[in-house]
Amino acid sequence: MRNVWLPTALILLIFALISSAPASLHARPAPMMGSPSDYLYPHLHNLVWDPLDANHVYATSPIGGWHSFDAGRTWQPLSPATPNLHYGRIVVDTERRILYLYRWGDHYLYRSDDFGEHWQIVSRAMYYQLALAPQHNGALLAIHGDWRLRRSDDGGFTWRDLAQPLPDPAETTLAVAPDGTLYAIANRQLFRSTDSGLSWDRWGEWPAASRPRELLVGPDGALIALIASPDQPSVSGSALWRSTDGANWVAAPLPATRIAVSIVSGGTLWAGSDDGHVWRNLDPQRWDDLAGWRELRLQLARPIALRDDIPYTPDITDISASPTGVVLVGTIHGIYRAATPDGPALLRARGLLPTAALPTTPQPPESGERYFPATGQTLSDPFLSRWQQAGGMITLGMPRTAPFIERNVDSGRDELVQYFERGRIEVPLTANATPTLGRVAAALIAEQGPAPTENPRADCRYFPQTGYNLCGKMLQAWVQYGGVATLGYPLSPANPDQQWFERGRIEQRDEQLFLCLVGNEDLQARGWLP
């Protein structure tokens, strides 16, 4: 038996761990940063929704560009010709259907006039920031490598200087407001331009020693500034600041030193930390009150063994929400999707290239473990004992993953988990913890949105805990498979052909009722199983 999987030793160990350019228009560019084998999980960085299609979203990754046509459920390569830009950023010109792609500090600006099928280099200058100009008519604004602000009126091919906030250009962060006002922070001073950069006025102060990495205009017109690196000193150590007058800055009370921030559809502000937490601001007037923020439940999956340069707790690389309320969260360990702003956010990377061994990778058997050659996985205690108690092959089926760490979306705590064909077993990261059955199906059906509840029926068993009935043969099958102890309460209206439960789904096929492979379905949605 593998010593690393000895239950007490393993749980204590885990608990301790926690306390260059394309040669031509049609050629695939050489990777700019790394290769698929350099990254443990498929992951995406910059996430940009198509303004003309609420289900279409673009993304960048270390191994090219990607997009999704089903609001982030599944992904496909944007084009073999898309440049590989680690932490590249996409700017979408909706009116002209032009995509621009650049990376902070890189010497190339790429442009695609056919939705990402082909790309060309339009400029070889260094770019720190790129944005569409106010009332742009196709114009672009950029902070170049010499920290000068420039404008292009021909799609990035040529650039001309604008007025500079300071006579001698310095490190500058730019923000473009919806009304066309420009804001810039340089040398701890805040400047404003109301004429598209032709002139600037001193408008306020920036309280930190270093410029913010990002400057945004919030839904109420307030400025939002982000300090993203721990080596950038800030006031009271906060990473996210807000000002309504340019002079007084108020810190957000979020417990993190590094934060990714995004203002998305409807003017909602989202923030994500370097310890895998995501928050949504509910009320700008309660910015400095933690009660004014709501955390998104993130089913964070974490590998047990990582390269030395990969953080055990993943950074949030980007957050974006669609006009319909779907929220996508990029991390260096995977991409998460929430069907609504209230979550939960589940790992959804189907279609992305697996970049290294996943928890579903077959494991060689060793002494003392029960081996399943059909899936290449093994079972050992404490999972083996709980699997047997729950009904084994009949209820849970064969194991589909090795044990790994995952955050429970109900409790918010990290747990050691193992997935099976029809479910999941969870073990809290505490000594002598009792394994339990996970609510896999509850998370899956949450993606479909809430179903209307029912009134009690005389010929059925009613469950006031969830507001649904169980009737006839479906009730009999539920009892046969273990009832509340195994499947939990019903989560969908009574239906003789299919009904969802907290830990499973029963379906009728060929006049017989079967327990479905919800564990497989979850792993397939993650991109971990074909």
C-alpha positions in Angstrom: 0.0 0.0 0.0 1.3 3.5 -0.8 2.6 5.1 2.3 1.4 8.5 1.0 -2.1 7.3 1.1 -2.1 6.1 4.7 -5.1 8.0 6.0 -3.8 9.7 9.1 -0.4 10.5 7.7 -1.9 11.8 4.5 -4.5 14.0 6.1 -1.9 15.5 8.5 0.5 16.1 5.6 -2.2 17.9 3.6 -3.3 19.9 6.6 0.3 21.1 6.9 0.4 22.0 3.3 -2.7 24.2 3.5 -1.6 25.9 7.5 8.6 34.7 -30.8 6.2 36.2 -33.2 4.4 34.4 -36.2 6.4 34.0 -39.4 3.4 34.8 -41.5 -0.3 35.5 -41.4 -1.3 31.9 -41.6 1.5 30.1 -39.7 1.1 29.0 -36.1 3.4 31.3 -34.0 6.0 29.6 -31.9 5.0 29.5 -28.1 5.9 32.7 -26.3 5.8 31.1 -22.9 6.3 27.4 -22.2 4.5 24.5 -23.8 1.5 22.3 -22.9 3.8 20.1 -20.8 4.8 23.1 -18.6 1.3 23.4 -17.1 -0.4 21.0 -14.8 -4.0 21.8 -15.7 -5.8 23.3 -18.6 -6.3 27.0 -17.7 -7.4 30.2 -19.2 -6.4 33.8 -18.5 -8.1 36.8 -20.0 -11.9 36.2 -20.4 -13.8 38.5 -22.8 -17.5 38.1 -23.7 -18.7 38.7 -27.2 -20.9 41.8 -26.9 -23.1 40.5 -29.7 -23.6 36.9 -28.4 -24.2 36.3 -24.7 -23.1 32.7 -25.0 -19.8 33.4 -26.9 -16.7 34.1 -24.8 -13.0 34.5 -25.9 -10.0 33.5 -23.7 -6.3 33.5 -23.8 -4.0 30.7 -22.4 -0.3 29.7 -22.4 -1.0 27.4 -25.4 -3.1 29.7 -27.7 -6.5 31.2 -27.9 -9.8 29.5 -27.0 -13.5 30.3 -27.2 -16.8 28.9 -26.0 -20.2 29.0 -27.7 -22.2 27.6 -24.7 -21.3 30.2 -22.1 -18.2 28.5 -20.8 -19.4 24.9 -20.5 -17.1 23.6 -23.2 -14.2 25.1 -25.1 -12.5 24.8 -28.4 -9.3 26.3 -29.9 -9.8 29.8 -31.4 -7.5 29.0 -34.3 -4.1 27.2 -34.8 -2.7 30.6 -35.9 -3.5 32.3 -32.5 -0.3 33.6 -30.8 0.6 31.8 -27.6 0.7 34.7 -25.1 1.0 33.8 -21.4 -1.4 36.2 -19.7 -2.3 37.8 -23.0 -5.2 40.2 -23.2 -7.9 40.5 -25.8 -9.6 43.7 -26.8 -12.8 43.4 -28.9 -13.9 46.1 -31.4 -17.6 45.1 -31.5 -18.6 47.4 -34.3 -15.9 46.2 -36.7 -15.7 42.6 -35.3 -11.9 43.0 -34.9 -9.9 41.3 -32.2 -6.7 42.7 -30.8 -4.3 40.6 -28.7 -1.3 41.8 -26.7 0.6 41.0 -23.5 1.9 43.5 -20.9 5.5 44.4 -21.8 5.5 42.4 -25.0 6.8 43.9 -28.3 3.9 42.9 -30.6 0.3 43.9 -31.2 -1.7 41.3 -33.0 -4.9 41.9 -34.9 -7.6 39.5 -36.4 -10.2 40.7 -38.9 -12.0 37.3 -39.1 -13.0 36.5 -35.5 -9.6 34.9 -34.6 -9.1 32.6 -37.6 -6.0 34.5 -38.8 -3.7 37.0 -37.1 -1.2 39.6 -38.3 1.3 41.7 -36.5 0.2 45.4 -36.8 2.8 46.9 -34.6 6.2 45.9 -33.0 6.2 48.4 -30.2 6.1 47.5 -26.6 2.7 47.7 -25.0 1.7 48.1 -21.3 -1.9 48.8 -21.8 -4.4 48.9 -24.7 -8.0 50.2 -24.8 -10.7 51.4 -27.3 -10.8 55.2 -27.4 -13.9 57.0 -26.2 -16.5 57.3 -29.0 -13.8 55.3 -30.7 -14.9 54.9 -34.3 -12.2 52.2 -34.4 -9.5 54.2 -32.6 -7.2 52.7 -30.0 -5.4 54.2 -27.0 -2.2 52.6 -25.7 0.5 53.1 -23.1 3.7 52.2 -24.9 7.0 50.9 -23.6 8.3 54.5 -23.2 5.3 55.2 -21.0 3.9 57.7 -23.5 0.1 57.8 -24.3 -0.6 57.3 -28.0 -3.6 57.0 -30.3 -4.2 55.0 -33.4 -7.0 55.7 -35.9 -6.1 52.9 -38.3 -6.5 49.8 -36.2 -3.0 49.8 -34.6 -0.8 50.2 -37.7 0.3 53.8 -37.0 0.3 55.8 -33.7 0.5 59.5 -32.8 1.3 61.1 -29.5 -1.4 62.6 -27.3 -0.9 65.1 -24.5 0.9 63.4 -21.6 -0.2 63.6 -18.0 3.3 64.6 -17.0 5.9 66.6 -19.0 8.4 63.7 -18.5 6.6 60.4 -19.0 6.6 58.0 -16.0 5.1 54.7 -15.2 1.4 55.3 -15.9 -1.9 53.4 -15.4 -4.8 54.4 -17.6 -8.6 54.1 -17.2 -11.3 54.9 -19.8 -14.8 55.8 -18.4 -18.0 55.0 -20.4 -18.6 58.8 -20.8 -15.2 59.2 -22.5 -13.3 60.7 -19.6 -9.7 59.4 -19.2 -8.0 59.0 -15.9 -4.3 58.3 -15.4 -2.1 57.7 -12.3 1.6 58.6 -12.6 4.2 59.6 -9.9 1.6 59.3 -7.2 -0.6 61.9 -8.9 -4.1 61.4 -10.5 -4.9 63.2 -13.7 -8.1 63.6 -15.7 -8.8 64.4 -19.4 -12.3 65.3 -20.7 -11.2 65.8 -24.3 -9.9 62.3 -25.2 -6.4 62.9 -24.1 -5.7 66.3 -25.8 -5.2 67.9 -22.4 -4.9 66.8 -18.8 -5.8 68.3 -15.4 -4.4 67.4 -12.0 -7.4 65.8 -10.2 -6.1 64.1 -7.1 -3.5 62.0 -5.3 -2.6 58.3 -5.3 -1.7 57.2 -1.7 0.6 54.3 -2.5 4.3 54.4 -3.4 3.9 52.4 -6.6 1.4 52.9 -9.4 -1.6 50.5 -9.4 -1.5 47.6 -11.8 -5.1 48.4 -12.9 -7.3 51.4 -12.8 -11.0 51.0 -13.5 -14.1 53.2 -13.5 -16.8 51.6 -11.2 -20.5 51.3 -11.9 -21.2 54.5 -9.9 -18.4 56.5 -11.6 -15.9 55.9 -8.7 -12.3 55.0 -9.5 -11.2 51.5 -8.6 -7.5 50.9 -8.2 -5.7 47.6 -7.8 -2.4 46.8 -6.3 -1.6 43.3 -7.4 2.0 42.5 -6.3 3.1 42.0 -2.7 6.2 44.0 -3.4 4.1 47.1 -4.2 3.7 49.0 -0.8 0.2 50.1 -0.1 -1.7 51.9 2.6 -2.5 49.5 5.4 -1.6 46.6 3.2 -4.8 46.6 1.2 -4.9 45.6 -2.4 -8.2 47.2 -3.7 -9.0 50.9 -3.4 -11.9 53.1 -4.3 -12.3 56.9 -4.6 -15.2 59.1 -5.6 -13.2 62.4 -5.7 -9.7 61.5 -6.5 -8.4 62.7 -3.2 -9.8 60.3 -0.6 -9.2 56.5 -1.1 -11.0 53.8 0.8 -9.7 50.2 1.1 -11.8 47.2 0.5 -11.9 44.8 3.5 -11.0 41.7 1.5 -8.5 39.4 3.2 -5.8 39.1 0.5 -2.6 40.8 -0.5 -3.1 40.2 -4.3 -6.3 40.6 -6.1 -7.7 40.2 -9.7 -10.5 42.7 -10.3 -13.1 43.0 -13.0 -16.1 45.2 -13.7 -18.5 43.3 -15.8 -22.0 43.3 -17.2 -24.5 45.4 -15.3 -21.7 47.3 -13.6 -21.0 44.6 -11.0 -17.5 44.6 -9.5 -15.9 41.2 -8.9 -12.6 40.6 -7.1 -10.5 37.4 -6.7 -7.6 36.7 -4.4 -4.4 34.7 -4.6 -5.8 32.1 -2.2 -8.7 31.0 -4.5 -11.5 33.3 -3.1 -13.9 35.4 -5.2 -16.1 38.2 -4.0 -18.9 40.3 -5.6 -19.6 43.9 -4.4 -23.3 44.2 -3.5 -23.3 47.9 -2.7 -20.6 50.5 -3.6 -21.8 52.6 -0.6 -20.7 49.7 1.7 -17.3 49.3 0.1 -15.4 49.2 3.3 -17.8 46.9 5.1 -17.3 43.1 4.5 -21.1 42.8 4.7 -21.2 44.7 1.5 -19.5 41.8 -0.3 -20.7 38.3 -1.1 -18.3 35.4 -1.7 -18.8 33.1 -4.6 -18.7 29.4 -3.6 -15.8 28.0 -5.6 -15.4 24.2 -5.9 -11.6 24.6 -6.0 -9.8 21.4 -7.0 -6.2 21.3 -6.0 -3.5 18.7 -6.9 -1.5 17.3 -4.0 1.9 17.3 -5.7 3.0 20.4 -7.7 6.1 21.8 -9.3 8.0 24.1 -7.0 7.1 27.1 -9.1 3.3 26.4 -9.1 1.5 27.9 -6.1 -0.4 25.3 -4.0 -3.3 27.7 -3.7 -4.0 29.0 -7.2 -4.1 32.7 -8.2 -7.3 34.0 -9.7 -6.2 35.0 -13.2 -9.4 36.7 -14.4 -13.2 37.0 -13.6 -15.9 37.8 -16.1 -19.7 37.6 -16.2 -22.0 37.5 -19.1 -25.1 39.7 -19.5 -27.2 36.6 -18.5 -25.4 36.3 -15.2 -23.0 33.4 -16.0 -19.7 33.9 -14.1 -16.4 32.5 -15.3 -13.3 32.4 -13.0 -9.9 31.6 -14.4 -7.2 30.1 -12.2 -3.8 28.6 -12.9 -5.4 25.2 -11.9 -8.4 25.4 -14.1 -11.5 27.4 -15.1 -14.6 27.6 -13.0 -18.2 28.4 -14.1 -21.2 29.5 -12.1 -24.6 29.5 -13.8 -25.7 32.5 -11.6 -23.8 35.1 -9.6 -24.7 33.2 -6.4 -22.9 30.1 -7.6 -21.6 27.5 -7.0 -18.7 27.8 -9.4 -17.7 24.4 -10.8 -14.6 23.3 -12.7 -15.6 23.4 -16.4 -12.7 22.8 -18.8 -14.1 20.3 -21.3 -12.4 20.7 -24.6 -9.2 22.3 -23.2 -6.1 20.3 -23.8 -5.0 18.3 -20.7 -1.6 19.7 -19.9 -0.3 17.1 -17.4 -1.4 14.1 -15.4 -4.9 14.6 -14.0 -6.5 12.8 -11.0 -8.1 10.5 -13.5 -4.7 9.3 -14.7 -4.5 5.5 -14.1 -2.6 4.5 -11.0 -0.4 1.3 -10.7 -1.7 -1.1 -8.0 0.3 -1.7 -4.9 -0.1 -4.1 -2.0 -3.1 -3.6 0.3 -5.1 -1.6 -2.2 -8.1 -2.8 -4.2 -7.4 -2.3 -7.9 -9.9 -1.7 -10.6 -8.3 -2.5 -14.0 -11.3 -1.1 -15.9 -10.5 2.4 -14.7 -6.9 2.1 -13.6 -7.7 3.4 -10.1 -7.2 2.0 -6.7 -9.2 2.1 -3.4 -7.8 2.2 0.1 -9.0 3.3 3.5 -10.7 5.5 4.5 -12.4 5.6 1.1 -12.6 1.8 0.7 -14.5 1.3 3.9 -17.0 4.0 3.2 -17.4 2.8 -0.4 -18.3 -0.7 0.9 -20.7 0.7 3.5 -22.5 2.8 0.8 -23.2 -0.2 -1.4 -20.0 -0.4 -3.4 -20.4 -1.2 -7.1 -24.2 -1.0 -7.0 -24.5 2.6 -5.7 -21.1 4.3 -6.3 -19.5 2.1 -9.0 -15.8 2.0 -9.7 -13.3 4.8 -8.7 -12.5 7.3 -11.5 -9.8 9.4 -9.8 -7.1 9.2 -7.2 -7.8 11.1 -4.0 -7.2 14.9 -4.3 -8.1 18.1 -2.4 -11.3 20.0 -3.3 -13.1 22.8 -1.6 -16.6 21.9 -0.5 -19.1 24.4 -1.9 -21.5 23.9 1.0 -19.1 24.2 3.9 -16.3 26.2 2.2 -13.7 23.8 3.7 -11.1 21.9 1.9 -11.5 18.1 1.9 -9.8 15.1 0.6 -12.1 13.6 -2.1 -12.3 10.6 -4.5 -14.7 10.4 -7.4 -16.6 7.3 -8.5 -18.8 6.6 -11.5 -21.9 7.6 -9.6 -20.7 9.8 -6.8 -18.0 11.2 -4.5 -16.6 10.4 -1.1 -15.3 13.3 1.0 -12.9 13.2 4.0 -12.4 16.4 6.1 -8.8 17.4 6.7 -8.9 16.7 10.4 -7.6 13.8 12.4 -10.0 10.8 12.7 -12.4 12.4 10.3 -15.5 10.4 9.2 -15.8 10.0 5.4 -19.2 11.1 3.9 -20.9 11.0 0.5 -20.7 14.2 -1.5 -23.6 16.1 -3.1 -22.3 15.7 -6.7 -25.8 15.7 -8.3 -26.8 18.8 -6.3 -24.0 20.8 -7.9 -24.8 19.5 -11.4 -28.5 20.4 -11.2 -27.6 23.8 -9.8 -26.2 24.7 -13.2 -29.7 24.2 -14.7 -31.3 26.7 -12.4 -33.9 26.1 -9.7 -37.0 24.0 -10.6 -40.4 25.0 -9.2 -41.4 23.2 -6.0 -44.5 21.0 -5.6 -47.5 20.7 -3.2 -47.8 17.4 -1.3 -49.6 14.6 -3.1 -51.7 12.0 -1.4 -50.3 9.1 -3.4 -46.7 10.1 -2.9 -44.1 10.8 -0.2 -43.5 14.5 0.2 -40.2 15.9 1.4 -40.7 19.4 3.0 -36.9 19.7 3.3 -36.7 20.4 -0.5 -40.4 20.8 -1.5 -40.7 17.7 -3.9 -42.6 14.5 -4.0 -41.4 10.9 -4.7 -44.0 8.6 -6.2 -44.6 5.0 -7.3 -41.7 3.1 -8.8 -39.3 6.0 -8.5 -39.9 6.0 -4.7 -39.3 2.2 -4.6 -36.0 2.6 -6.5 -34.9 5.4 -4.2 -35.5 3.2 -1.2 -33.7 0.3 -2.9 -30.6 2.4 -3.6 -30.3 3.5 0.0 -32.8 6.4 0.4 -31.8 9.6 2.3 -28.5 8.0 3.6 -27.2 7.3 0.1 -29.0 9.6 -2.4 -30.3 12.3 -0.2 -33.5 14.3 -0.7 -35.2 14.9 -4.1 -34.2 18.0 -6.0 -36.6 18.0 -8.9 -40.4 17.4 -9.3 -41.8 13.9 -9.3 -41.3 12.3 -12.7 -41.6 8.6 -13.5 -38.8 8.9 -16.2 -36.1 10.9 -14.3 -35.6 12.5 -10.9 -32.7 14.3 -9.4 -31.4 13.8 -5.8 -28.7 15.4 -3.7 -26.2 12.6 -4.5 -27.5 11.0 -7.7 -30.1 10.8 -10.4 -32.5 7.9 -11.3 -33.6 7.4 -14.8 -35.9 5.0 -16.6 -34.6 3.1 -19.5 -36.3 0.1 -21.2 -38.9 0.2 -18.5 -36.3 -0.2 -15.7 -34.9 2.4 -13.3 -31.2 2.9 -13.2 -28.8 5.0 -11.0 -27.0 7.3 -13.4 -23.3 8.0 -13.7 -23.3 11.5 -12.3 -19.7 11.2 -11.1 -18.6 10.5 -14.7 -20.7 13.4 -15.9 -19.0 15.8 -13.5 -15.5 14.7 -14.5 -16.4 14.9 -18.2 -17.6 18.5 -17.7 -14.2 19.3 -16.1 -12.4 17.8 -19.1 -10.9 15.1 -17.0 -12.7 12.2 -18.8 -13.5 12.0 -22.5 
